[in-house]
Amino acid sequence: MYDPAKQSYQLLYTYTQRVKVVSCSVNEGRSLIAFSVVTKDTSPSGQKHGKETYSAYLAEIRAANSRVFSLNLERPHFLKIQFLYLGQPSAKECHMIVMLHKESIGLYRIPLGRVGDRGVVMSKQPETRPIVKKFVWCQWDCQHQQLYYIHYRHPGARDQNKDHHVPMMSAIQFYQSAQYENIFDVLISFPFPHVKTSMRSFYNSSILDNGISDQFLNLAVLTQNNGTLCICCQQMDTPYNRERSVSRMRSRTSPVFDRSRTSPAFDRSRTSPGLDRARTSPSVERPKSLSEQSDSSSIGMSRTSPDDNNQNNQACLTSSGNFNLSSVSESDDEVTEINYYISMVHHAKVLHGCVSGVPFSRRHRLHFSWHGDYLMVLLPGYFIHMLNVSIEFEPCHHILLHDKIVNIQSTITNEDDSTGTLPKSIVVTSTDVIPVLSPLAKDTFHLSTSCLYDILRETPTVGCLFDYRTGLVWKVEINKDSLVNMFSACYMPTTRSALLHFVLLRMRDFWLVKRLFEMLSNDIPSREVPVLMSEFLTGTTYSNMRRQTDREILKQFPFSMAETFRGQIEKTEDGERLARLSYSTLQSINIITKTAKERQKKPGGADEDLWDTLRRHLRLKQIENGNRFSQKVVQKAFMKKKRDIEMGQTETLAKSSDDHIGFLTSFHSNLGRSESPAPVSSLFSASAQVRPDTVLGLAPPFLQGNTISTDSEKLITLTKELLAQHLGKYLRKDAKTKAQNVAKEYVSCQVQQSRQLCHLLWNLRGPLLPYTDLDYLPHLTDPTSEDEYELFQMFERYQRVCNEMAFPLPGGFASYFAALGFRNLTKHLFLQYVDYGVIQLTGEFLARVLADIKDTEEGVTTKHQLISRLPKSFMEECYRQWNHPTCQHYLACKQVASRLTESHLQGNKETFGMLDQDLFRRNRAESDTSRIDVMSFPPLTSFLHMLEKIDADTKKKNQGNLTTRQSPLDSHFLQEVALYHTRTKTNYDMSTTNF
């Protein structure tokens, strides 16, 4: 028995004779060991020459005088023995199942007792009972004490092909006291050979197989505690399929072997329930010493060479019914397709994988195992597929890696065994999952393509593979450097997206995320960049919500932007197809309706187990439509609301006022300064603020604070409403408040991840920019650089992704993005960006424009072109702050025109009729109280007095009307503008005028 933690082994038992062990198991109390052996008839002639016979034995290993018993089972087919582990070991009994291939599976109850100084021994004859009839394949799950087996049922009325039996996978769950129940049935929905009980079977020589190690049936059932259940199968070129094609050529009177000698497993006429002491066995050799056992199995049995065994088993089917695969030549120039099927029972779907261009070999045997919640399909030296088939996600983003795409060299280091406790046949080799794609050099260690087994799993994502051919243990883990190289080298964008999805949701290593985005920044114009940015926003938001909500609510959140249950293809750059994935529906899944508590018959006993979770998940898939919340719904609703506002179908007075106040606040707060402004408003509490990240460092000034843009505030409000409505469909009626709280937390995560992605993109080029980090916005007239232009390109794609996905933008992003655009684009192109809404003219940016651009002829034109594209109220405020003569002229004309227009519209004819008399009859006191200078131009003075009279009368009439807003009349400003204009713009000689 090997201890992985201590890397040491303990010898349990040494048999008195040298035999070939094919199955071995020790009971829970380590008092009994059961093993099955195979012997081959070595007689020089006769019909029995080369015939294999399987037999089983039971040995006492804690008794003073160890006894070995024979189970009286001798069969031509494989025989496997397995003890049950049902909790605490019992000193009174133990249980064991015996699997007789193609015959039956039986349950043994073995009474135990302690007899004086003899130790723990078997006290009585075992009790046996059959639990499964004929079967063609089985697998034992030691962790969950489950037995999976494939058998044929008679075709039903709904079966299309009534000439053949239908293969079905079933499962038996064992409980305490060896209670068991048939708990699961599912039809095999992929091509499966029709294995007859009369046919000869070919078995592998490994003793580490969890079930019947059929050489031509490569199946595995993989489960996880969260309800994930997958049936994996490699479609192989088997003699079982050929047998049907030549069945007519066989003689019915000469079967492969005599049926009269193959009785059921528990036929009392031939097999006694009692045990006989093993007295006769194959040729006896002296027991080997411990040092001589270094190349043998862990219980002292010799191991034949797998290469010799495979060579013996290479046979092809002839017309006489014998199999001889050794005559089939394998050419290195031939290539073939390898097909595998994954029945995802929890999704009620079958995934079909087809790999092309693999050199032909009958020894290729796929290895199926878990890597976290990814299902790994491995053929060392050729390909590795990481399939995203967990119950938490709908299948998508499968990682398909092939040696023709990724050619990564790596060295292999062996861990030294300085203590000398490890046998030479068990050498722990430390490597990773990527070098299996490296070229297989003959002078270096490499993984076998046919004899890999899972052992020593340290964590869900770090396990070990035992190579039975070489005796080496390989550690399977992700090499981050190789992953980055693969991300850059792979041709298909689907594989690149799958790698990023894996890093975001499984590895959650932000250092690695930054390295991947550094690779992206080398090809910014690529159409993959927006796709991967959207994957970042969706994946990280889901990952954050995973830690804050329960599993049922988590099912309603989007985890990826990719379409689920859609086929996937992998090609080389030359267009050669390497792999193809497709889906089909899985029919007829039957799971027992009893819960774990009911099955174990314990009040308040077991919690929800694998079968409860799986049954509930499948029931919900039938009841619910299974649609997750989509950001596209938010985007459509938001665009519809904007169109309604533009068409005047929605009340916009209050919102326009809010926009106006926000623009003026940001504009005035940034006049004449470049440092970061104080936050205007905050929608979230301090707990939702983004903490300084150790990977990215301190955020730039435009990202500091907790504000978002005005449009983003409206967007997240709409998102909260729609998400709460969506969650309300799947929650109880009294959980409306919970839905609103979850929606609020979801938009908070959106804000956080959007800001984090913006910070990540800035971190790729921002530290290389020439201006200081303390600048809120860069100086608009300073020289630019190539790094800054690349940063502008990345921010352009970031903004587009956020708009398409309805994600909020940070509050200072629009101003910084506008500054980058102004510095890096031509004036004509920049104005096009503004006209099409890509760049927004914010208050911070326009304040920077007025401060940085000088009032030259070109500068005045540029300012006018920018300010004239603003809404009228924003434009007038910029004109007031600019204080240029043209701006003063515009504002003066606007004030005069507005007063005259208002007076005319109100029908104030008396004012115009008495105007002349009123203006010239003013006494000195009235002139003193006026805002017009005493020493002024007489015609202008008379006109301004008229405007003051109109303005006073208008205010009296509008008194109490809050909806009418009017700026105050600035007579002094009008006088200065008029005199300046008269002096500078008029060529007429005013001295000739008679006033």
JOLINVEN-V225202 format. One line per field, one symbol per residue. psi: psi as a letter, one per 20 degrees, with the letter a starting at -180 (. if undefined). A space follows every 50 residues. Layout:
# JOLINVEN-V225202
psi=???
This chain:
# JOLINVEN-V225202
psi=ppohgilrqpogqpqiqoropiqqqqrhjkhqpqqqrpqpojqhrrhjpj pqpprqqpqpijqgnpqpqqjkooqirqpqppqqokcpppihrrqqqpoo pjfrpqppooqqrpocjiaprphrqqpqpqipbpriqrppohgjlqopqp rpqqpahipgojiqqpqpprqppqaqkkqrpoipppqokrppqnoqhiqq qpqqiqjjqibomphjonqppprqijipopopppoqnqihhhhhhjhhiq piimrgrphijnrrhloiihoqirqqpohprrppqqpqrhhijhjrrijj qqpqphggghhhioqqpriiiqpniiioqophiqqrqppqpoonhhikqp pppopqkppppiiooqpprqncjqopopnpigrppopnjqihqqprlpoo pqhigonpqqqppppqnhijipqhinoopoaaigiiiqqoqhjrqqqqji lqqprlogrhjoaqppohhijqppporpohghgghhhhhqgphhhghhgg gghgighlohghghhghhhhiimhiqihghghghhgggghgghhhhiirr hghhiiqpiqiqprkqqqqprrhijpphqpprqrppqnpppqiqrhghgi lppkdqapaghgggghghghhhgqijprppihgggghghghhhhghjjiq pjgghhggggggghghghijpjqirprqqgrpiqrhhiqpqpphgiapqr hiiqakqrrghhghghghggghghgghhhirrhjkghgghgghghghghg gghghhggggghhhhgiiqhrqiipgqqpijqqrrhhhhhgggghghghg ghghilqqqqhjggghhhggghhiqqgghghghghjjgppnrggghhhgh hhpqlrghgggggghghijrqghgghhhhghgkqhhgggghghggghhgh gghghjkmhhghhjggghhijpahghhhiqipqgnrogghghhhhghhgg hghhhghjpioiioppqqpnhgghgggghghhhhipipoiiipo.
